[in-house]
Amino acid sequence: MPTRVSKDCELADFELSKGGANHQKPKGKDDIMTTAQGAPVADDQNWLKAGARGPSLLEDHIAREKIFHFDHERIPERVVHARGYGVHGTFELTDPVPELTCAAPLTGAKGKKTPAFVRFSTVAGNKGSPDLARDVRGFAVKLYTEEGNWDIVGNNIPVFFIQDAIKFPDLIHSAKAAPDRGFPQAQTAHDNFWDFVSLSPESMNMIMWIMSDRTIPRSLRFMEGFGVHTFRLINAEGEVKFVKFHWKPRLGMQSVVWNEALKINGMDPDFHRRDMWDSIDAGDFPQWDLGLQVFDEEFAEKFEFDVLDATKIIPEEQVPIRIVGTLTLDANVENFFAETEQVAFCTSNVVPGIDFSEDPLLQGRNFSYLDTQLKRLGGPNFTHIPINAPKCPVRHFQQDGHMAMQNPKGRVNYEPNSWGSGEGAEADRGPRACPMNGFSSAPVAVSGEKVRVRSETFADHYSQARQFYISQNLVEQTHMANALTFELSKVQRMDIRKRMIGHLRHIDEGLAQEVCDGIGLPKLPDKVPAAREPITDLPESPALSILRNGPGTFKGRKLGIYVAEGADAKIVSQLKDAATEAGAMVEIIAPHIAGAKLSDGSMLEADEKIDGGPSVVYDAVAVVMSEASASRYSTDKPSTDFVNDAFAHAKFIGYVPEVEALFDNAGVWSRRDDGMIDLSGSQGAKGFIEKCADLRFWDREEVKQD
Ligand code: HDE
């Protein structure tokens, strides 16, 4: 017979029944397990049976409830952006703009704070897909303002694939796993995607962006965010301006290289979420500045492209960005499901002072997001879930529905009504709409025939794609050509590959030729007919490049120090100090998780064992060990990979001369360059960390010639 919990709960914590099931005891009365209905449970380990070896009884309501609930733990994952990671924070107003908008978080005193929740995501992969898939990143911000929730449901890329919402299901079907085979997962490197985009020339600008390093960010903390669409701002006088929203990371932008991304996916599929969790846990809070790009009808009229076309940007050089506030992410979620999984963003969540534009993509989104929340969260009361509930008073006559949590009291559930005074004085009459302070739309004049067409002002598909490409430096352009070559090499149909190169020729003949050579085509395919001849003299926009705008700091980055028995204690400690001083994190890697005994006899504990701490998860690495240890690990594959990968991924490498045997076997000793720093030399640990501020030593990479 299983042991029963005694009334005074003083039995030992670990007690085996005769059958071997462990019965742990509650610590006290408040610790006693109950069913969801609150009834105390005596045994949570054994189903009620007819005899110890007999059949299980359906009568066991306790087991039935436990299994029933488990069976329903999942809600449908998001049809796109399924893989995501949420973080809490605060938006602080640094430059109030009442002349532009009456939106609560953007007006009021300097320093005004608005609580925020941000969910970062990938687009194509399922919930369990790896973080470093080449993909656009979602950057969805919920601001809990005093006038309701304002959601800026953006991406880390300022343009989109398509111009009209009706094409979205096709785009997503083509990008996600093929319906017959259920793969490939979380990647666009396959026939269906390239077939679709090569037949949708409007995607070409976005294609340039997704083939750049923006789709393999080093960290969620090192990405920009964009509202993408043009929105409107309305001030207290009712004056209206157009606006685009930008989030600028204080830590600067940074990406990994493709080969590194592939390896990170294997070594740590949770790389991005772990990085975010760890930084916030360590009190290293990432920040973004919110920038407004404000313009008027007059600018919209004269701009080369249509400001309602979400496949176009407005270069910062043309309309400067005004920074108005700072978002600081400072708290990890307490429960992933309750917060990250259940958060429901809707582009239609705007507050007084913000309004939509007629961008056809945005208009479609405003319709779509409510639908998706209904399906995922199971009913219209998803605003009752704490993560979605506004933090300001909510008053209306909506009622009932699945899982209603905030239920009004009293008899009045309609308006107009005459309760609250006179004969009906005993009842609360409830709220009324307020024409003065309530949300009002910009009084934009609209007229037109009912037509199903694409505006001719949307017809230029290549000019900005070209502008993006020529704004990148040579390293970045090389990465783009390599990415296109990689993806098209995964496409099996030759006609799709050729059609894509036919588009690239409108963007840049040199790029088209490189990809053509890269996939081994003997001759350039014909150009695809263009709806409109591209403008070829748009100026470069340096702001579009990651590498031309390096942060010049190693802050927020991670140094991995590989140590083994006999490592020089002084150098290790200098490295740790210099990195910490620069605002970087340090992890110790050793052949054993227990750590390594250093030259001074002290034991240094390891954060990772070498095969669990490959160099791909660090921004820069240092290897410090004695000659004997270096020789011992010189034939150890994880050790040689550590060095070899760091070199191949253009990382800065600190070393001591004693590691020659290991570095030699890793194939890098004779190739030492200025990106490899002798820590025992004159530059020392401090010099090494200073160099790391350049993030990568790009001279090591083979780039195309200008
Ligand atoms: Fe979304 N999108 N989307 N999207 N989107 C969703 O809503 C949709 C688009 C974006 O972290 C869904 O709650 C349509 C552009 C983000 O929870 C769904 C169209 C941009 C997130 C949906 C677009 C985005 C979503 C799926 C074409 C960048 C994740 C789950 C008109 C500006 C939010 C959900 C989160 C999520 C529909 C296009 C960004 C199905 C119909 C353009 C960041 O409603």
Residues whose N, C-alpha, C, O or C-beta is under 5 A from the ligand:
A	BS01	HDE	R78 V79 V80 H81 G84 R119 S121 G138 F139 A140 V153 G154 N155 F160 A165 F168 F226 G227 V228 V343 F345 L361 G364 R365 S368 Y369 T372
